[in-house]
Amino acid sequence: KIDSLRPAFANALVHLGVPGEELDTAVIRVGEALTRTIADQRGGWILSRQHQEARSEYALSAMHNQKLVNIIVDRTFVDADGTRWIIDYKTGMHAGSDVDGFLDQEQERYRGQLERYAAVFRRLEQRPIRLGLYFPLLSGWRSWEAG
């Protein structure tokens, strides 16, 4: 079924500016990421329709540090405990053996971005916020409470 979506993946990637010579590889990667996400327990939880206020590619604008910021959140929802989750997908690969070390580095690399997303949501609602990075090609996951 996912294979039937390849033309749609290609169209979307072209519109996102992926160069022609990279398109086939990108389409394969998108298909693989989606296949792995659906098969992964964590991926299934992230994409579950059971969550409240679930949105994907959610665009918001707000003032942050006296500047107007525009964000696009890959996935957000409120879980059964009332916690807002803000999740960013990462399709990066890691060829080395220290996958946990790689995931730790990526968490630090993207911490500021996700904390900024949390600050935008805090202007809209008062509830606990947790942040997550999901790596479907690695079945990798890092999460933390927003600061």
N, C-alpha and C positions, 0 to 999 in steps of 0.2 A: 504494500500500500504506500509506503514512504517513497518507493521508487517512482510511483506515479506523480509525485509532487516535484520531481526534479525540474521540470520546465518552470514551475512557479518559483522554485528556489533560484534558478538562473535569472529569471526576470527581475526578482527582487534584488539580487546581487548586482545586476547591471545597473539598476536604478540607484544603488548605494555607491556606485563608482568602482566596482571591482573590474580591473582591466581584463580584456578578452583572453589574454594568454594565461591568466590565473583563474578563469571562470570554472573550468572543468574541475580543478582541484578544490575550489571553494564549494562547489555544488556537492561533491563527494563528502567533504568535511561536514557540511550542514546536515546531510542525510545521516551520516554516522553519529553526529552529536544528537540528533533527534531520536534515532534508534536507541542509543545508549541511555538517553534520558528516560524514555518510556520504559525501558527494561530495568532501570535502577530504582530501588525503593525510595531513595531520597528524591530523585527526579519526579517520581510519581506523586510524592507528597507535595513538592513544589507546585506541580501543575494541577493538583487536585481541584475539582469543582466544588468541593465541600467547604472551602474557605469562604469567609465573609469578605466582602469588598475586594475581591480578587481582580487584579488588572495586570495586563502585560503591555510593555512599551508605553507606560503611563507618563505622559508629558505634563509637567507642572512648571510654573514660574512663581517666584517669590523673591522678596528682598532678603539678602543674606550678607552680613557685614557691609551694610550700606550700598550694596550693589544688587541689581536685578540679575538673578540667575535663572537659567532655563535648564531643567533636568529631564531626562528620560529614564525612567526606572524600568529595568528589564522585567521584573516581577515584584508585585507587592500584594499582600493580603493580611487579613486579621485572622489569627488562629482561634481555636476553641477556647483558649484561655484569655482572649482579649488582647494579645500581643500583636502589634504591627510588625510584619516582616518586610524587609526591603532586601531583595536578592538581585545580585548582578551575576550574569552568566559570563564565563570566561572560556573561550575555545582554544586557549593556548595548549601546547603540547610540552611535555618534558621528557627528554630522552635519557636523562641520567637515572641513577638508582635511588637517589634521595628525594622521593616524591614528597614526603612530609616536609622536608626542608624547603623545597620549591613552593609548596602551598603556604608555608609560613611567610616566605618572602613576598608572595603575591598578596597575602593578607595585609602586610605592612605597606606594600606598594599602593593598594587601592583603599586603604583605611580612610584617608582624607576625603576621597570621592564619596564613599558611602556615608561617612559622618555628615558631610554636607547635605546629602539626600535626607538624612534623619532630621537635620536642622530645619529643612523645608517642611517636612511633615509635622514637626513640633509646632509650627505656626498654624497648622490646620486642626490639630487634635491633641488631646492629652491622654496618652496611653503609653505603656511600655513599648519600646522599639528594639528589635533585634535585627542585626545586619548579617547577611550571608553572601559568600562567594561560592558559586557552584561551577565545577569544571566537569561537564558531561563526558568529555573524551578521556578523562582520568577517573571518573566516578569520585572526584575529589570535592571536599566540602570544608569550609571554614565558616564559623559563625561567632558572633560576639554581641554583647549588649551595647547599644549605642551610648556613647559617652555624654 
